[in-house]
Amino acid sequence: MEILFSDAFVKSLKKHSSIKKVIQKKVDMIIEHPIALGEPLKGNFRGYYSCPIQRNFLIIYLYCMVCRKKGDDKIVLCKDCDKCSDNTIKFIDFGPHDLAYRKK
């Protein structure tokens, strides 16, 4: 499994360092079960998954195998899509619910 973290995810991690352990635990759980743990998003976020961290915080991520299988790669248009294997999880961002969805 290849795991990638976007610059926005790393920046948010620094900003919300007080819940770093909770985030790490949730990231580990997503890596173990990327489809079962996340909720597929719709509309402008088609191809992405979200997973709640606590209260109104959530993680937004992509699982390349599912993205390609559903044809969502034609919508998401990752710059490095052709370089990533199917077994890649890309952690896009996390934060408060409303802010995380605005950052896509």
OpenMM code with the backbone's topology and positions (N, CA, C; nanometers):
from openmm import Vec3, app, unit

residues = "MET GLU ILE LEU PHE SER ASP ALA PHE VAL LYS SER LEU LYS LYS HIS SER SER ILE LYS LYS VAL ILE GLN LYS LYS VAL ASP MET ILE ILE GLU HIS PRO ILE ALA LEU GLY GLU PRO LEU LYS GLY ASN PHE ARG GLY TYR TYR SER CYS PRO ILE GLN ARG ASN PHE LEU ILE ILE TYR LEU TYR CYS MET VAL CYS ARG LYS LYS GLY ASP ASP LYS ILE VAL LEU CYS LYS ASP CYS ASP LYS CYS SER ASP ASN THR ILE LYS PHE ILE ASP PHE GLY PRO HIS ASP LEU ALA TYR ARG LYS LYS".split()
positions = [
    Vec3(0.0858, -0.1174, 0.0000),
    Vec3(0.0000, 0.0000, 0.0000),
    Vec3(0.0902, 0.1234, 0.0000),
    Vec3(0.0631, 0.2130, -0.0929),
    Vec3(0.1358, 0.3396, -0.0998),
    Vec3(0.0473, 0.4480, -0.0376),
    Vec3(0.1052, 0.5261, 0.0526),
    Vec3(0.0312, 0.6292, 0.1237),
    Vec3(0.0931, 0.7652, 0.0900),
    Vec3(0.0087, 0.8586, 0.0450),
    Vec3(0.0547, 0.9928, 0.0111),
    Vec3(-0.0244, 1.0957, 0.0916),
    Vec3(0.0445, 1.1998, 0.1372),
    Vec3(-0.0186, 1.3087, 0.2106),
    Vec3(0.0017, 1.4382, 0.1330),
    Vec3(-0.1066, 1.5087, 0.1060),
    Vec3(-0.0980, 1.6360, 0.0344),
    Vec3(-0.0365, 1.7425, 0.1250),
    Vec3(0.0102, 1.8497, 0.0638),
    Vec3(0.0639, 1.9626, 0.1408),
    Vec3(-0.0433, 2.0209, 0.2325),
    Vec3(-0.1667, 2.0250, 0.1839),
    Vec3(-0.2772, 2.0791, 0.2643),
    Vec3(-0.3012, 1.9926, 0.3882),
    Vec3(-0.2892, 1.8603, 0.3735),
    Vec3(-0.3085, 1.7697, 0.4868),
    Vec3(-0.2009, 1.7943, 0.5919),
    Vec3(-0.0758, 1.8035, 0.5489),
    Vec3(0.0365, 1.8259, 0.6406),
    Vec3(0.0223, 1.9617, 0.7105),
    Vec3(-0.0193, 2.0621, 0.6355),
    Vec3(-0.0382, 2.1956, 0.6932),
    Vec3(-0.1495, 2.1928, 0.7987),
    Vec3(-0.2583, 2.1230, 0.7697),
    Vec3(-0.3679, 2.1110, 0.8657),
    Vec3(-0.3244, 2.0343, 0.9896),
    Vec3(-0.2382, 1.9352, 0.9709),
    Vec3(-0.1877, 1.8570, 1.0834),
    Vec3(-0.1086, 1.9454, 1.1794),
    Vec3(-0.0291, 2.0356, 1.1238),
    Vec3(0.0464, 2.1287, 1.2079),
    Vec3(-0.0477, 2.2253, 1.2804),
    Vec3(-0.1504, 2.2683, 1.2099),
    Vec3(-0.2458, 2.3641, 1.2668),
    Vec3(-0.3264, 2.3015, 1.3811),
    Vec3(-0.3606, 2.1743, 1.3670),
    Vec3(-0.4437, 2.1056, 1.4663),
    Vec3(-0.3619, 1.9985, 1.5401),
    Vec3(-0.2424, 2.0339, 1.5825),
    Vec3(-0.1519, 1.9369, 1.6453),
    Vec3(-0.2062, 1.8806, 1.7766),
    Vec3(-0.3028, 1.9479, 1.8376),
    Vec3(-0.3591, 1.8998, 1.9639),
    Vec3(-0.4356, 1.7678, 1.9480),
    Vec3(-0.4809, 1.7372, 1.8270),
    Vec3(-0.5523, 1.6102, 1.8037),
    Vec3(-0.4714, 1.5176, 1.7122),
    Vec3(-0.3420, 1.5372, 1.7111),
    Vec3(-0.2536, 1.4610, 1.6227),
    Vec3(-0.2649, 1.3097, 1.6451),
    Vec3(-0.2730, 1.2663, 1.7704),
    Vec3(-0.2818, 1.1222, 1.7992),
    Vec3(-0.4128, 1.0624, 1.7486),
    Vec3(-0.5196, 1.1373, 1.7629),
    Vec3(-0.6501, 1.0916, 1.7141),
    Vec3(-0.6473, 1.0792, 1.5616),
    Vec3(-0.5851, 1.1769, 1.4967),
    Vec3(-0.5746, 1.1752, 1.3505),
    Vec3(-0.4904, 1.0567, 1.3047),
    Vec3(-0.3770, 1.0333, 1.3717),
    Vec3(-0.2899, 0.9210, 1.3358),
    Vec3(-0.3641, 0.7883, 1.3480),
    Vec3(-0.4406, 0.7728, 1.4539),
    Vec3(-0.5181, 0.6502, 1.4739),
    Vec3(-0.6200, 0.6313, 1.3610),
    Vec3(-0.6878, 0.7398, 1.3244),
    Vec3(-0.7890, 0.7320, 1.2175),
    Vec3(-0.7231, 0.7034, 1.0823),
    Vec3(-0.6076, 0.7658, 1.0556),
    Vec3(-0.5342, 0.7399, 0.9310),
    Vec3(-0.4947, 0.5922, 0.9239),
    Vec3(-0.4465, 0.5366, 1.0349),
    Vec3(-0.4102, 0.3945, 1.0379),
    Vec3(-0.5313, 0.3053, 1.0104),
    Vec3(-0.6458, 0.3433, 1.0649),
    Vec3(-0.7683, 0.2668, 1.0415),
    Vec3(-0.8110, 0.2752, 0.8952),
    Vec3(-0.7980, 0.3925, 0.8349),
    Vec3(-0.8335, 0.4088, 0.6937),
    Vec3(-0.7409, 0.3243, 0.6065),
    Vec3(-0.6138, 0.3207, 0.6401),
    Vec3(-0.5179, 0.2409, 0.5628),
    Vec3(-0.5557, 0.0930, 0.5696),
    Vec3(-0.6023, 0.0470, 0.6845),
    Vec3(-0.6431, -0.0930, 0.7004),
    Vec3(-0.7718, -0.1246, 0.6231),
    Vec3(-0.8669, -0.0329, 0.6251),
    Vec3(-0.9994, -0.0555, 0.5642),
    Vec3(-1.0469, 0.0707, 0.4933),
    Vec3(-0.9873, 0.1064, 0.3791),
    Vec3(-1.0200, 0.2348, 0.3144),
    Vec3(-1.1639, 0.2489, 0.2671),
    Vec3(-1.2255, 0.1413, 0.2266),
    Vec3(-1.3623, 0.1506, 0.1746),
    Vec3(-1.4641, 0.1416, 0.2877),
    Vec3(-1.4416, 0.0512, 0.3813),
    Vec3(-1.5378, 0.0286, 0.4888),
    Vec3(-1.5492, 0.1470, 0.5833),
    Vec3(-1.4411, 0.2196, 0.6023),
    Vec3(-1.4399, 0.3276, 0.6998),
    Vec3(-1.4897, 0.4604, 0.6436),
    Vec3(-1.4698, 0.4823, 0.5156),
    Vec3(-1.5051, 0.6104, 0.4564),
    Vec3(-1.6414, 0.6121, 0.3915),
    Vec3(-1.6906, 0.7316, 0.3708),
    Vec3(-1.8179, 0.7516, 0.3017),
    Vec3(-1.7889, 0.8128, 0.1659),
    Vec3(-1.8327, 0.7482, 0.0561),
    Vec3(-1.8089, 0.8070, -0.0757),
    Vec3(-1.8848, 0.9381, -0.0908),
    Vec3(-1.8176, 1.0360, -0.1464),
    Vec3(-1.8784, 1.1675, -0.1632),
    Vec3(-1.9394, 1.1804, -0.3023),
    Vec3(-2.0250, 1.2792, -0.3182),
    Vec3(-2.0982, 1.2984, -0.4438),
    Vec3(-2.0766, 1.4388, -0.4967),
    Vec3(-2.1327, 1.4653, -0.6120),
    Vec3(-2.1275, 1.5990, -0.6702),
    Vec3(-1.9857, 1.6401, -0.7057),
    Vec3(-1.9454, 1.7591, -0.6656),
    Vec3(-1.8114, 1.8099, -0.6947),
    Vec3(-1.7024, 1.7267, -0.6299),
    Vec3(-1.7375, 1.6449, -0.5321),
    Vec3(-1.6399, 1.5635, -0.4606),
    Vec3(-1.6459, 1.4170, -0.5003),
    Vec3(-1.7086, 1.3883, -0.6112),
    Vec3(-1.7172, 1.2503, -0.6595),
    Vec3(-1.5762, 1.1931, -0.6745),
    Vec3(-1.5570, 1.0718, -0.6243),
    Vec3(-1.4266, 1.0073, -0.6278),
    Vec3(-1.3548, 1.0156, -0.4944),
    Vec3(-1.3939, 1.1104, -0.4108),
    Vec3(-1.3328, 1.1280, -0.2794),
    Vec3(-1.4136, 1.0538, -0.1733),
    Vec3(-1.3488, 1.0292, -0.0612),
    Vec3(-1.4139, 0.9712, 0.0560),
    Vec3(-1.3949, 1.0663, 0.1724),
    Vec3(-1.4878, 1.0617, 0.2672),
    Vec3(-1.4696, 1.1363, 0.3917),
    Vec3(-1.4835, 1.0389, 0.5074),
    Vec3(-1.4133, 1.0700, 0.6147),
    Vec3(-1.4184, 0.9883, 0.7347),
    Vec3(-1.4140, 1.0819, 0.8546),
    Vec3(-1.5114, 1.0714, 0.9452),
    Vec3(-1.5119, 1.1602, 1.0611),
    Vec3(-1.3969, 1.1284, 1.1564),
    Vec3(-1.3398, 1.2334, 1.2133),
    Vec3(-1.2348, 1.2167, 1.3136),
    Vec3(-1.2978, 1.2290, 1.4514),
    Vec3(-1.3587, 1.3408, 1.4775),
    Vec3(-1.4314, 1.3650, 1.6012),
    Vec3(-1.5230, 1.4846, 1.5795),
    Vec3(-1.6372, 1.4801, 1.6408),
    Vec3(-1.7383, 1.5846, 1.6265),
    Vec3(-1.7515, 1.6309, 1.4825),
    Vec3(-1.7102, 1.7533, 1.4524),
    Vec3(-1.7291, 1.8030, 1.3158),
    Vec3(-1.6009, 1.7988, 1.2326),
    Vec3(-1.4950, 1.7330, 1.2793),
    Vec3(-1.3718, 1.7190, 1.2006),
    Vec3(-1.3809, 1.5955, 1.1128),
    Vec3(-1.3250, 1.6069, 0.9914),
    Vec3(-1.3225, 1.4905, 0.9031),
    Vec3(-1.1977, 1.4910, 0.8162),
    Vec3(-1.1676, 1.3728, 0.7649),
    Vec3(-1.0556, 1.3525, 0.6727),
    Vec3(-1.1147, 1.3306, 0.5342),
    Vec3(-1.0546, 1.3926, 0.4336),
    Vec3(-1.0927, 1.3684, 0.2941),
    Vec3(-0.9764, 1.2983, 0.2269),
    Vec3(-1.0072, 1.1864, 0.1597),
    Vec3(-0.9021, 1.1078, 0.0956),
    Vec3(-0.9521, 1.0417, -0.0322),
    Vec3(-0.8569, 0.9913, -0.1095),
    Vec3(-0.8847, 0.9162, -0.2326),
    Vec3(-0.8254, 0.7769, -0.2199),
    Vec3(-0.8942, 0.6790, -0.2727),
    Vec3(-0.8404, 0.5439, -0.2834),
    Vec3(-0.8358, 0.5135, -0.4324),
    Vec3(-0.7168, 0.5115, -0.4881),
    Vec3(-0.6982, 0.5067, -0.6336),
    Vec3(-0.7687, 0.3895, -0.7009),
    Vec3(-0.7686, 0.2711, -0.6374),
    Vec3(-0.8317, 0.1545, -0.6989),
    Vec3(-0.9803, 0.1797, -0.7245),
    Vec3(-1.0500, 0.2319, -0.6254),
    Vec3(-1.1934, 0.2571, -0.6390),
    Vec3(-1.2181, 0.3732, -0.7349),
    Vec3(-1.1354, 0.4763, -0.7265),
    Vec3(-1.1488, 0.5930, -0.8139),
    Vec3(-1.1427, 0.5502, -0.9607),
    Vec3(-1.0465, 0.4667, -0.9935),
    Vec3(-1.0307, 0.4198, -1.1317),
    Vec3(-1.1399, 0.3226, -1.1713),
    Vec3(-1.1776, 0.2340, -1.0802),
    Vec3(-1.2797, 0.1331, -1.1083),
    Vec3(-1.4139, 0.1978, -1.1429),
    Vec3(-1.4467, 0.3060, -1.0720),
    Vec3(-1.5738, 0.3765, -1.0958),
    Vec3(-1.5643, 0.4778, -1.2095),
    Vec3(-1.4432, 0.5002, -1.2610),
    Vec3(-1.4250, 0.5991, -1.3670),
    Vec3(-1.4159, 0.7413, -1.3149),
    Vec3(-1.4037, 0.7555, -1.1831),
    Vec3(-1.3960, 0.8892, -1.1236),
    Vec3(-1.2630, 0.9579, -1.1521),
    Vec3(-1.1635, 0.8821, -1.1956),
    Vec3(-1.0337, 0.9434, -1.2280),
    Vec3(-1.0470, 1.0444, -1.3414),
    Vec3(-1.1504, 1.0310, -1.4237),
    Vec3(-1.1760, 1.1266, -1.5321),
    Vec3(-1.2333, 1.2583, -1.4780),
    Vec3(-1.2859, 1.2536, -1.3561),
    Vec3(-1.3435, 1.3716, -1.2925),
    Vec3(-1.2429, 1.4358, -1.1963),
    Vec3(-1.1763, 1.3526, -1.1162),
    Vec3(-1.0828, 1.4022, -1.0153),
    Vec3(-0.9593, 1.4644, -1.0803),
    Vec3(-0.9072, 1.3996, -1.1833),
    Vec3(-0.7921, 1.4490, -1.2592),
    Vec3(-0.6692, 1.4791, -1.1725),
    Vec3(-0.6255, 1.3799, -1.0952),
    Vec3(-0.5030, 1.3961, -1.0155),
    Vec3(-0.3850, 1.4174, -1.1096),
    Vec3(-0.2978, 1.5078, -1.0733),
    Vec3(-0.1803, 1.5362, -1.1563),
    Vec3(-0.0857, 1.4171, -1.1641),
    Vec3(-0.0812, 1.3367, -1.0574),
    Vec3(0.0110, 1.2233, -1.0530),
    Vec3(-0.0599, 1.0884, -1.0675),
    Vec3(-0.1786, 1.0870, -1.1227),
    Vec3(-0.2589, 0.9649, -1.1339),
    Vec3(-0.1839, 0.8528, -1.2062),
    Vec3(-0.1195, 0.8857, -1.3164),
    Vec3(-0.0506, 0.7836, -1.3948),
    Vec3(0.0729, 0.7280, -1.3240),
    Vec3(0.1207, 0.7952, -1.2203),
    Vec3(0.2389, 0.7495, -1.1469),
    Vec3(0.2030, 0.6663, -1.0243),
    Vec3(0.0760, 0.6649, -0.9859),
    Vec3(0.0319, 0.5950, -0.8646),
    Vec3(-0.0277, 0.4591, -0.8992),
    Vec3(0.0022, 0.3612, -0.8148),
    Vec3(-0.0557, 0.2282, -0.8322),
    Vec3(-0.1998, 0.2282, -0.7823),
    Vec3(-0.2722, 0.1214, -0.8120),
    Vec3(-0.4094, 0.1083, -0.7641),
    Vec3(-0.4152, 0.1054, -0.6113),
    Vec3(-0.3116, 0.0535, -0.5489),
    Vec3(-0.3081, 0.0424, -0.4034),
    Vec3(-0.2524, 0.1675, -0.3373),
    Vec3(-0.2935, 0.2834, -0.3853),
    Vec3(-0.2497, 0.4105, -0.3287),
    Vec3(-0.3677, 0.4783, -0.2600),
    Vec3(-0.3413, 0.5295, -0.1407),
    Vec3(-0.4380, 0.6129, -0.0698),
    Vec3(-0.3763, 0.7509, -0.0587),
    Vec3(-0.4505, 0.8503, -0.1033),
    Vec3(-0.4036, 0.9889, -0.0974),
    Vec3(-0.4873, 1.0650, 0.0044),
    Vec3(-0.4227, 1.1093, 0.1094),
    Vec3(-0.4907, 1.1898, 0.2104),
    Vec3(-0.4857, 1.3351, 0.1637),
    Vec3(-0.6012, 1.3891, 0.1312),
    Vec3(-0.6129, 1.5203, 0.0683),
    Vec3(-0.6136, 1.6322, 0.1715),
    Vec3(-0.6992, 1.6215, 0.2714),
    Vec3(-0.7099, 1.7277, 0.3710),
    Vec3(-0.7904, 1.6784, 0.4893),
    Vec3(-0.7877, 1.7538, 0.5972),
    Vec3(-0.8769, 1.7314, 0.7093),
    Vec3(-0.8985, 1.8634, 0.7808),
    Vec3(-1.0032, 1.8666, 0.8568),
    Vec3(-1.0340, 1.9868, 0.9318),
    Vec3(-1.1814, 1.9907, 0.9661),
    Vec3(-1.2273, 2.1048, 1.0142),
    Vec3(-1.3695, 2.1197, 1.0410),
    Vec3(-1.4513, 2.0924, 0.9146),
    Vec3(-1.5646, 2.0335, 0.9312),
    Vec3(-1.6491, 1.9886, 0.8201),
    Vec3(-1.6618, 2.0903, 0.7084),
    Vec3(-1.7060, 2.2091, 0.7383),
    Vec3(-1.7309, 2.3100, 0.6344),
    Vec3(-1.6035, 2.3552, 0.5652),
    Vec3(-1.4956, 2.3716, 0.6396),
    Vec3(-1.3690, 2.4162, 0.5799),
    Vec3(-1.3055, 2.3082, 0.4936),
    Vec3(-1.3117, 2.1836, 0.5358),
    Vec3(-1.2501, 2.0749, 0.4595),
    Vec3(-1.3156, 2.0615, 0.3218),
    Vec3(-1.4461, 2.0788, 0.3135),
    Vec3(-1.5143, 2.0668, 0.1849),
    Vec3(-1.4876, 2.1864, 0.0935),
    Vec3(-1.4556, 2.2995, 0.1481),
    Vec3(-1.4278, 2.4161, 0.0635),
    Vec3(-1.2909, 2.4105, -0.0005),
    Vec3(-1.1992, 2.3306, 0.0517),
    Vec3(-1.0593, 2.3322, 0.0080),
    Vec3(-1.0297, 2.2482, -0.1155),
    Vec3(-1.1198, 2.1638, -0.1577),
    Vec3(-1.0906, 2.0737, -0.2701),
    Vec3(-1.0330, 2.1439, -0.3844),
] * unit.nanometer
topology = app.Topology()
chain = topology.addChain("A")
for resn in residues:
    res = topology.addResidue(resn, chain)
    for name in ("N", "CA", "C"):
        topology.addAtom(name, app.Element.getBySymbol(name[0]), res)
